[in-house]
Structure formats: structure tokens, C-alpha cells
Amino acid sequence: MISPSPSPVPTAPPVTVERLTYSVEESATALGVSKPTIYRLLARRILRPVPGLRHKRIPCQQVRRLAAGEALHGLS
């Protein structure tokens, strides 16, 4: 006697997670500038990285605002 195959386990829909930070390289790509330019913006405190991390991570909101031309820290 052949046993029936088990019914397929339903799968959950894929979960999308909104990014909160970009790396220096991702920020440079998003803004269309070089990595040294991002480091200069960090040094001038125009962009502020997330504190306490080993690698510089820049909040996506700051990158989007800078791309939109809005004034950030140190810009008038």
C-alpha cells in the first residue's frame, strides 16, 4: 500500500525590511560622489554616522535628505 504524500507546508510571504543605514560606499553611490567625499562630509559633520559602531554607518534618512538638497548639520 502506498502512503499519501504529505501536504505542502504553506510558506509565509517574503518580508521586506526597510534599510536604516548605508555603508560609506553605499552612501557614495546613492549620492553620486566618491568615498573620500563621504569621509569629508563626515569630518565636517554634514553627515553623522551611527555612534558606537566599528564601521561607519550613515542613516538612510540623512543620505536621502542630502540627495534632496535639504540642509543638514553644518549646511546653511
Secondary structure, DSSP 8 states (H G I E B T S, - for coil): --------------------EEEHHHHHHHHT--HHHHHHHHHTTSS---TT-SS-EEEHHHHHHHHTT---TT--
